[in-house]
């Protein structure tokens, strides 16, 4: 029988006290695991992996964070728009591999999901590196055909063929658009904001009644936007003259180019290995030449994560760490209190030939078994709870939770528990070490 | 020679600082396989003597030779290992550990010897003392007589050269006293283990071929005389 087996026997003898102390450690570990899993999901949703683009281009008004939150995560309303001509220029830029326009601002009447007008290129690109969209249904043909995200379909109980209406602006708006939209396809779950989005052909977005801006407003905006680019401004003004005289409007069903706007453009530049400065170059060019900004989608989110969420996570981890420490003190009290009852046991073991280090080791093994056993139970319970809660969290927040994802903090959890075990077991172990055998046997 | 005590002295320090002499033994010896009953009154130093022979206590002076080695001069760690391998102890109150079954109590005796645990031999020992059917019973589920039999099996687990028994029948009912006594003596004889049993009962001692009275060869006053010198 080794020391661990002897320690285990002793723990079993004091089942209730041992279970309760191990449980308290387990609860602390469970809380820590839950905090880590939830923050892992939040982190995963907002980190580089969830963005398949190098730059988000949007109007200069508003902050970088606001642009990323609205264009990628659809959590913020758009601040202003960019001229469609600007998107066309961007698309022609030799550094740009793919430029996808986004036009948004409306939402579904049912559920308040954001409506995003875009092109088919959006679905041809990977939504995150190595992940392509999986679409069930048909291609978009009509102006008001839509592709809906997984959560939109699930929550609104919509499927291919469902019809719905949208409201202008946010979900609380009462300005109902007259057009009726049809679901032609449903996206498979992605764990990103796409799950909670309704996609529309960008031409359909422009065709919605009320989306067209007054010519004077567009003229004003063009003058501001292309103030540093007289050539493009002149082209825009010529087109606006055409709109004013009615010539362009009559040329086709599509809206005239100059009258179209996009809310943001998702840009993928040439491979960074060969062209490492493309993104940086474009960012600085926009700052000088236009009233637009090109933002790396990762940095503002990273800043947010580090400055706010990261600190909250650290605070919660420290808090759960304190809970574990307090539970450790509980184990110390439990073992230490049992030492007077076990004095004779220790005396008997010493009389049978156990060395001082043997009884010292048995007590340390006992505290280690309680700490690590409680920790394993808590770790499994934490991940078990995450498995149980994952569907609910996904339903409520759209965060794709991976209950078994391991956080770096978890790697240090068990070494820390061993440290706590040694710390709380040391004093009782020393008591056992110092036990006077003859006195203990005669007691 | 199984056991030899020479010039052994032991005294305790009292709370007021004075020394209380307990043992002053010039010579005491036992041959291999010999069975000796040591008669002594309560407080006469019997348990102290057994603790010194087993290495639980060290004498103030003198030599305690067991199997040719002086246990009194060994460092504590060596002495503990020596005790585990060469000395078996049967206590008055059996001292079985309640968290362990009968078999585990015997195995526990083997665990500290540094040798691998021999489950087969442990079972054989328990079968020999008539507990083959009670291997997995906790001590509290066993009768007093059965508990003492487990204690006897445990004391022989490491095939010791000497077995020290401290009033092993004191807590056993009269009907079972002789049974326990016969068990200890027969088992020691079968394994060629020397037996030193301390008792205050003349009746128990009378069945032994050799009976020594502690007060006849223990002269605690020697401690004081030597201190004075």
Interface residues (C-beta under 8 A of the other chain):
Chain A: X1 X2 X6 X9 X10 X12 X13 X344 X345 X348 X349 X350 X351 X352 X353 X354 X355 X356 X357 X358 X437 X438 X441 X442
Chain B: X47 X51 X54 X56 X57 X76 X77 X80 X81 X83 X84 X85 X89 X91 X95 X97 X98 X99 X100 X104 X107 X108 X109 X110 X111 X112 X113 X117 X154 X158
